[in-house]
Amino acid sequence: MKRYERQANWVFGMALLVLAPVMILMVIYQHRFDPYLTGLFGVTIGLLMVSRVYLRLAPDLKLTESAKREWLLKAVRFYREIGFFSEFGDLTEDKLASKLNSHYRKRMGRSLDPSGRIPDLTLLEFDKSRLWLSDLECDVMSGNDVYVEVIKRLGETSRGSFNPTDITETWDSDKGPIRVEFTNAGVRHALTPKYRNDWVDTDFIFSVARLLQDSEYKLAVHPGDPIAATFLTAAERDRIKKERGLFFGISRR
């Protein structure tokens, strides 16, 4: 994150708010208030440009390796307490942090740290048994069975609360309608995701979540691109939001 990014974005936003009425007044009053309005117009344009240039050119905050390590150890400790990374139960906290960091460095050429857009998701992505994460644009089209794979992965991350079988995905044409069916707990379900070119319909994920609301572990979704989903209790979800600032929702109406 660049130094003082929030302040620069605040300046940009305020300048935009000022610029709109100034331009309207310049059109209405024309030459009557030229010196005043022209000056204010110039200042706001200057602030807009300076704030954007600053964000482009300002140096990134550099964290020390020890600070990155401290963040990683704290994050690993927190998520282990609520059941993540259980497959690495034989590793100490320190060794697990080193292992995850090594995998990330091989892929990205740098250490795990909190400066990314959603650093906790970057970390949790390494636990495939607990988190499904995917770009929304992922070749969703007839014959690719992307929604079948989504349902399978949600079942694999469900902590035993969602066991879909006989999953099918049918398209009436290359642009839908689309129908996804599966059986869970002896009940056959049918969902109809919307056609969004080759993008996943995020409402489809929330539709699955609503089917499982009676479970102790609820399907919780972090919206956005990429989208992420995991199964959490209400207490776990609240704790993650409070202590880590990571939001997972359970419904969208």
Secondary structure, DSSP 8 states (H G I E B T S, - for coil): -BTTHHHHHHHHHHHHHHHHHHHHHHHHHTTTTHHHHHHHHHHHHHHHHHHHHHHHHS-B----HHHHHHHHHHHHHHHHHTTTTGGGTTS-HHHHHHHHHHHHHHHHSS---TTSSSHHHHHHTT-TTT-EEE-SBS---TTS-HHHHHHHHHHHTSTTS---EEEEEEESSTT--EEEEEEETTEEEEE-----TTB--HHHHHHHHHHTTTSSSEEEEE-SSSEEEEEE-HHHHHHHHHHH----B----
